[in-house]
Amino acid sequence: MKFTLVSSCVALVVMALSVEAAPGGKKLSIPLSKNADYKPNAKSALAKATAKFTKNKINPLKDTPGGLASTDSNSGSVPVIDYQGDTEYYGTVSIGTPAQNFKIDFDTGSSDLWIASTLCSSCTSHTRYNPNKSSTYAKDGRSWTISYGDGSTASGILGKDTVTLGGLKIKGQTIELASRESSSFSSDVIDGLLGLGFNTITTVSGIKTPVDNLISQGLISSPVFGVYLGKASKNGGGEYLFGGYDSSKFTGSLKTVPVDSSEGYWGVDIDGVKIGGSTVGGSFSGILDTGTTLLILSERIAGKIADTYGASDNGDGTYTIDCDTSNFEPLQFTLNGNAFYVPADSLVFEQDGDSCIASFSYSSGLDLAILGDVFLKNNYVVFNHDEPSVQIAPSIDQ
């Protein structure tokens, strides 16, 4: 989960998209949106991700088998907006009856669904959920609190209501109504967050996540969701497709990678890292996290990558890199024997005049790697909840 302390005017562009919920299944037409602005902050993005993951210790990965069940014609698609030049992606989620619409950050690195509410007098910058205006709201009353290493917090009470994702109506979904949030949350463009991790890391134990309920309520037959994150340089936008995947959004074939979900995250084993023919890193564990902007690696591996690209360490976990990357080789990650790439055009994350900040970074507070949006916007990923695994193929934007 990331919270970007910036604001801007978001320009929307509507485009036509053909979605295959499954091979031979029904097709839907949905819009894509893009953001024309570009004002990222690598240092802030790194700090937020570090604060998020240092609260839990991640154990080494286990070697578990994986495979993807066939996709199904029952699916729901949520288009997302690419905010601030690939810094954050959010889509619209409806809660209640009649529907109240909210800008939601979809986060594979957490598992809670929480939303700004009318119980929060200071949340005036957000659209706030009003339980009194929903005929399907049911009170729970238990309290919840989320806190992070950087001091940011949110808290409130639990309730239940109908949550609609891409036309799929989840009945009796537990939601966390914020009655208080710190400034780092209140200044963000999003109204709340929907976690797509496993239910073992929900703030209040025993809660079913939205994906749990999509499966148990029979709204989707295949326990999967496909993630396409667009690039601002190529019209932005993106899509979360629950219950299937969109074959028009990747090239080649999907490759299966086992997942270790024992810590509640989408943990993967990375066999190694290369640039061209040079190996810059051996095997290590990592997390696929749509809620983290950057690639966050160990200081040793990030340093070797920086040396190869001629980047200089800024002393705060970020690197200054040449703004012209046209002659750079792509960054290659090997997962389960398959090579996946971050091309040269994604190696620059932030530009200020003639100075550029790299999209790869390090944090001395983390013992693992986070493959964030820099990796995910270049690779289409299908997440499988029932038999924890992912399938990955190069994005059409790579």
C-alpha positions in Angstrom: 0.0 0.0 0.0 1.3 3.4 -0.9 0.1 6.9 -0.1 1.3 9.6 -2.4 1.4 13.1 -0.9 0.6 14.9 -4.1 -2.5 16.3 -5.9 -3.2 17.1 -9.5 -5.9 17.5 -12.1 -6.5 14.1 -13.7 -7.4 14.0 -17.3 -9.6 11.1 -18.4 -9.5 9.5 -21.8 -12.0 6.8 -22.6 -10.9 4.0 -24.8 -12.6 0.7 -26.0 -11.3 -2.6 -24.5 -12.3 -6.1 -25.4 -12.1 -8.4 -22.5 -11.9 -12.2 -22.6 -13.1 -13.5 -19.2 -12.1 -17.0 -20.5 -11.1 -18.6 -23.8 -14.4 -18.7 -25.6 -16.2 -16.9 -22.8 -18.3 -13.8 -22.9 -16.8 -10.5 -23.7 -17.3 -7.1 -22.0 -16.6 -3.6 -23.2 -15.1 -1.4 -20.5 -13.4 2.0 -20.4 -9.7 2.7 -19.6 -8.6 6.0 -18.1 -5.2 7.7 -18.1 -3.6 10.5 -16.1 -1.7 13.1 -18.2 0.3 14.4 -15.2 3.7 13.2 -14.2 5.0 14.2 -10.8 6.3 11.1 -9.0 8.4 11.1 -5.8 10.7 8.1 -5.5 11.9 8.9 -2.0 8.4 9.1 -0.7 7.3 5.9 -2.5 10.3 4.1 -1.0 9.5 5.3 2.6 5.9 4.2 2.4 6.8 0.7 1.1 9.5 0.3 3.8 7.0 1.4 6.5 4.5 -1.1 5.2 6.6 -4.2 5.2 8.9 -3.7 8.2 6.1 -4.4 10.6 6.1 -8.1 9.6 9.1 -10.4 9.2 8.9 -12.4 6.0 10.2 -16.0 6.2 12.2 -17.7 3.5 10.1 -19.2 0.7 9.1 -22.8 0.4 9.1 -24.8 -2.8 5.4 -25.3 -3.5 3.7 -26.5 -6.7 1.5 -24.2 -8.6 -0.9 -24.1 -11.5 -3.7 -22.0 -12.9 -7.3 -23.2 -13.0 -9.1 -22.5 -16.2 -10.7 -19.1 -16.4 -14.4 -18.7 -16.3 -17.1 -16.7 -18.1 -18.3 -15.3 -14.8 -16.1 -12.2 -14.3 -16.1 -8.6 -13.3 -13.8 -6.0 -14.7 -12.7 -2.8 -12.9 -10.8 -0.2 -15.0 -8.2 1.8 -13.1 -6.8 5.3 -13.4 -3.0 5.7 -13.7 -2.4 8.5 -11.2 0.7 10.7 -11.3 2.7 9.0 -13.9 2.5 5.3 -12.8 2.8 6.3 -9.1 -0.5 4.9 -8.1 -3.5 3.1 -9.7 -7.1 3.3 -8.5 -10.5 2.1 -9.6 -14.1 2.8 -8.7 -15.7 0.5 -6.1 -19.4 0.8 -5.1 -20.6 0.2 -1.6 -24.1 0.1 -0.3 -27.7 0.4 -1.6 -28.1 2.7 -3.4 -24.5 2.5 -4.5 -22.0 5.0 -3.1 -18.9 5.2 -5.3 -15.3 5.5 -4.1 -11.8 5.7 -5.5 -10.0 2.6 -4.3 -6.4 1.5 -4.4 -6.2 -2.3 -5.1 -3.3 -3.7 -3.0 -2.0 -7.2 -3.3 0.3 -6.4 -0.4 -2.5 -6.1 2.2 -5.9 -7.7 2.9 -8.2 -5.2 4.5 -11.0 -3.2 2.8 -11.3 0.1 4.5 -12.9 3.4 3.5 -13.2 6.9 4.7 -16.6 7.4 6.4 -19.0 10.0 7.8 -17.8 8.9 11.2 -14.5 10.7 10.4 -15.0 14.5 10.8 -11.5 15.2 9.4 -11.8 13.1 6.3 -13.4 15.9 4.3 -11.0 15.6 1.4 -12.5 12.2 0.5 -15.8 10.9 -0.6 -17.1 9.4 2.7 -19.2 6.3 3.0 -22.5 7.0 4.9 -23.9 3.9 6.5 -27.2 5.7 7.2 -27.8 6.1 3.5 -27.5 2.3 2.7 -30.5 0.0 3.2 -28.1 -3.0 3.1 -25.7 -1.8 5.9 -25.4 -4.0 8.9 -23.6 -2.9 12.1 -20.7 -5.0 13.4 -19.3 -2.7 16.1 -15.9 -4.2 16.5 -13.0 -1.8 16.4 -10.0 -1.8 14.0 -6.7 0.0 13.8 -4.0 0.1 11.2 -0.6 1.6 12.0 2.6 1.8 10.0 6.3 2.3 10.8 6.2 5.9 9.6 3.6 6.8 12.1 0.6 6.9 9.7 -2.6 5.4 11.2 -6.2 4.8 10.5 -8.9 3.4 12.8 -12.7 3.0 13.2 -15.3 0.3 13.4 -16.4 -2.7 11.4 -19.6 -3.0 9.4 -21.1 -5.1 6.6 -22.6 -4.0 3.3 -22.9 -4.9 -0.4 -19.7 -4.2 -2.3 -19.8 -4.1 -6.1 -16.7 -4.9 -8.1 -17.1 -4.6 -11.9 -20.8 -5.5 -11.7 -20.3 -8.4 -9.2 -22.3 -7.8 -6.0 -20.7 -9.2 -2.9 -23.3 -9.4 -0.2 -22.5 -8.9 3.5 -18.9 -7.9 2.9 -17.1 -6.8 6.0 -15.8 -3.2 5.6 -13.7 -1.1 7.9 -15.2 2.4 8.4 -12.6 4.9 9.2 -13.5 7.3 12.0 -9.9 8.7 12.1 -7.0 8.9 9.8 -3.6 10.5 9.9 -2.5 13.3 7.5 -0.7 10.9 5.2 -3.9 9.1 4.4 -6.2 12.2 4.4 -4.0 13.9 1.7 -4.1 11.0 -0.7 -6.4 11.0 -3.8 -7.9 7.6 -2.8 -10.9 7.2 -0.6 -9.9 3.8 0.7 -8.1 0.6 0.0 -9.0 -2.9 -1.0 -6.5 -5.6 0.0 -6.0 -8.5 -2.4 -3.6 -10.5 -0.1 -4.6 -13.5 1.9 -7.0 -13.4 4.8 -4.3 -14.4 7.3 -3.1 -10.8 7.5 -6.5 -9.0 7.9 -6.4 -6.4 10.8 -9.2 -8.2 12.6 -8.8 -12.0 12.4 -11.5 -14.1 10.9 -12.6 -11.6 8.2 -13.3 -12.8 4.7 -11.6 -10.7 2.1 -13.6 -9.5 -1.0 -11.9 -12.2 -3.1 -12.8 -14.9 -0.5 -16.4 -13.8 -0.8 -16.3 -13.6 -4.6 -15.4 -17.3 -4.5 -17.6 -18.5 -1.7 -20.7 -16.7 -3.0 -20.2 -18.2 -6.5 -19.8 -14.9 -8.2 -16.7 -16.2 -10.0 -16.0 -19.9 -10.7 -12.3 -19.4 -11.2 -10.5 -18.2 -8.1 -8.3 -15.8 -10.1 -7.9 -12.2 -11.0 -5.8 -10.7 -13.8 -3.9 -7.5 -13.4 -3.0 -5.1 -16.2 -1.3 -1.9 -15.2 -0.8 0.5 -18.1 2.1 3.0 -18.6 1.5 6.8 -18.6 3.8 6.9 -21.6 1.4 4.6 -23.5 -2.0 6.1 -22.5 -2.0 4.7 -19.0 -5.1 3.1 -17.5 -5.3 -0.5 -16.5 -7.7 -3.2 -15.4 -8.4 -5.7 -12.6 -10.4 -8.6 -14.0 -11.9 -10.8 -11.3 -12.7 -14.4 -12.3 -10.5 -14.4 -15.4 -7.8 -12.8 -17.4 -7.6 -10.6 -20.5 -5.5 -12.3 -23.2 -5.4 -9.1 -25.3 -3.3 -7.5 -22.7 -0.2 -9.7 -22.9 2.0 -11.3 -25.5 3.3 -14.8 -25.7 2.2 -17.5 -23.2 1.5 -17.3 -19.4 4.2 -18.9 -17.3 3.4 -20.4 -13.9 5.3 -19.3 -10.8 4.7 -20.9 -7.4 3.6 -18.6 -4.5 4.3 -18.9 -0.8 1.3 -17.4 0.9 2.3 -18.5 4.4 2.9 -14.9 5.5 -0.3 -13.6 3.8 1.5 -12.1 0.8 2.1 -13.2 -2.8 5.6 -14.4 -2.1 7.7 -15.6 -5.0 11.2 -17.1 -5.4 13.5 -15.0 -7.7 16.2 -17.2 -9.1 18.4 -14.3 -10.2 18.8 -10.9 -11.8 20.7 -10.1 -15.0 21.4 -7.1 -17.2 22.3 -8.3 -20.7 24.6 -11.2 -20.2 25.8 -10.1 -16.8 24.5 -11.6 -13.5 23.9 -8.9 -10.9 22.1 -10.9 -8.3 21.5 -14.5 -7.1 18.4 -16.1 -5.6 16.3 -14.3 -3.1 12.6 -14.0 -1.9 10.3 -11.3 -2.9 6.7 -10.1 -3.0 4.4 -9.1 -6.0 2.8 -5.9 -4.7 0.5 -3.7 -6.7 0.5 -1.3 -3.8 4.2 -0.5 -4.0 5.4 1.9 -6.8 9.1 1.0 -7.1 11.4 -2.0 -7.4 12.8 -2.4 -3.9 15.8 -4.7 -3.7 18.6 -5.5 -1.2 21.3 -2.8 -1.0 23.8 -5.2 -2.5 21.8 -6.1 -5.6 20.5 -2.6 -6.1 24.1 -1.4 -5.9 25.2 -3.8 -8.6 22.4 -2.8 -10.8 23.3 0.8 -10.3 27.0 0.2 -11.1 26.0 -1.6 -14.3 23.8 1.3 -15.4 26.3 4.0 -14.2 23.8 5.3 -11.6 25.0 7.0 -8.4 23.7 6.3 -4.9 21.9 9.3 -3.3 22.3 8.0 0.2 18.6 7.7 0.9 17.8 4.4 -0.9 17.4 6.1 -4.3 19.8 6.4 -7.3 20.4 9.1 -9.8 20.5 7.6 -13.3 21.1 8.9 -16.8 17.9 10.3 -18.3 18.7 8.8 -21.6 18.3 5.0 -21.2 18.0 4.2 -24.9 21.3 2.3 -25.0 20.6 0.4 -21.7 19.9 -3.4 -21.7 16.7 -4.4 -19.9 16.6 -5.6 -16.3 15.9 -9.3 -16.3 14.3 -11.3 -13.4 14.2 -15.0 -13.5 11.2 -16.7 -11.7 10.7 -20.5 -11.8 13.2 -20.7 -14.7 11.4 -18.1 -16.8 12.8 -14.6 -17.7 10.7 -11.5 -17.1 11.8 -8.0 -18.0 11.8 -4.4 -17.0 12.7 -2.6 -20.2 15.0 0.4 -20.4 12.2 2.9 -20.7 11.0 1.9 -17.2 14.4 2.4 -15.5 13.7 6.1 -15.0 11.0 6.9 -12.5 11.3 10.6 -11.6 12.7 13.5 -13.7 13.5 17.0 -12.5 15.0 19.0 -15.2 18.1 17.2 -16.5 18.3 15.0 -13.4 16.6 11.6 -13.2 15.9 9.2 -10.3 15.9 5.5 -11.0 12.9 3.2 -10.6 15.0 0.7 -8.5 15.9 1.4 -4.9 16.9 -0.3 -1.7 16.0 -0.2 2.0 18.2 -1.3 4.8 15.0 -2.0 6.8 13.8 -4.8 4.5 15.0 -8.4 4.3 13.2 -9.0 1.0 12.5 -7.6 -2.4 9.3 -6.0 -3.5 8.4 -6.2 -7.2 6.1 -3.3 -7.3 4.4 -1.4 -10.2 7.7 -0.9 -12.1 7.7 -4.7 -12.6 3.9 -5.2 -12.9 3.3 -2.5 -15.5 5.6 -4.5 -17.8 4.2 -7.9 -17.0 0.6 -9.1 -17.0 -0.1 -11.2 -13.9 -2.9 -13.7 -13.1 -3.2 -14.3 -9.3 -4.6 -17.6 -8.2 -6.1 -17.7 -4.7 -7.1 -21.4 -4.4 -3.8 -22.9 -5.4 -1.5 -20.1 -4.5 0.4 -19.3 -7.7 0.7 -16.7 -10.4 1.0 -16.8 -14.1 3.0 -14.1 -15.8 3.5 -13.0 -19.4 4.9 -9.8 -21.0 2.5 -6.9 -21.0 1.5 -5.4 -24.4 3.1 -2.2 -23.1 6.5 -3.8 -22.6 
